Amino acid sequence: MGAAFLQQVRGWIERFLEPGNSLLGIADCARWIRDFFARDLGTIADKTLLLDWYHLRVRCAEAANRAWRVCLHTFIRSHVFTHVDVS
């Protein structure tokens, strides 16, 4: 994301976020959003960044798939190939 755009967003947030109010962000897993929220909005003490449900479901499915592939690969390597005579 462009630095000029992010500066504008930060300026709008600082301009309209009144003292004592909190900031809630909803993200889609993009690293630039997490970085912007943590780094550029670091002076805002009361802020929360949430991951939307759709992308949370996608992330969980991807992580489960990776874990399953590792588990399956380990099982096959340790159980199947140890019983195969390749001589």
N, C-alpha and C positions, 0 to 999 in steps of 0.2 A: 504494500500500500504506500502511496506517495507521502513523503514527509510533510509537504505543504498541507495536504488534506488532513493529516492527523493533527497538525498544529491548529488547524481551524476547529476540528472537533474538540480538542482540548480547550481552546479558547471559549467555545460555546458552553461547554460543561462548567468551566470555572465561572463564567459570567452568570449562568442561570442556577447553579447549585448554591442554594442559600446556606449560610452557616447553620449547623445543627441537622441538616438534611443528609440523607444517605444516597448513594448511587448504586443502582442495580443494572448490571450489564448481562445480556444474554448472548452467548457466543455459539459458534458452529464448529469448534475445534481448530479454527485457524490460528496458527502460532502467532501471527502478527497481532491478532486481537488480544491474546493473552499477554504478549510482550507490551503492547500499548497500555493495557489496563494496569499491569504491574509497574512498568517503568515510567511512562509518561503521566499516569494519574497517581503516582506514588504519594503525592502530597495529600491526597484525599484519604482521610483516615477511615471513614465508615463507607466501605464499598464492598460489593459482592459481585462476583462473576459466575454466572450459572451456565451450564451446558444444556442446550435445548434437548428435549426428549428424543427427537428423531435422531440427532447425531449421537446422543448417548447410546441409543439402541444399536446404531451402526458400529460405534466404537467397541461396545461390549461383544457384539457378534464377531468382529474382527479379532479381538483378543482371544475369545473362546476358540475360534477357528485355528489361530496360531498355536494355542496350547494343545488342542486336539491333534494337530499335525505332529507336534513334537512328541506327544505321548504315543501316538500310533507308530511313528518312526522308531522310537525307542523300543517299543514292544516287538515290532517286526525284526529289528536288528538283534535283539536279545533272545527272542523265542523261535522265530522262524528260521533265520539263517544259521542258528547253532545246530539245528537238526537236519540241515541239508548237507549231504555228502557230495563235495565237489571234486573228488578224486577220480 
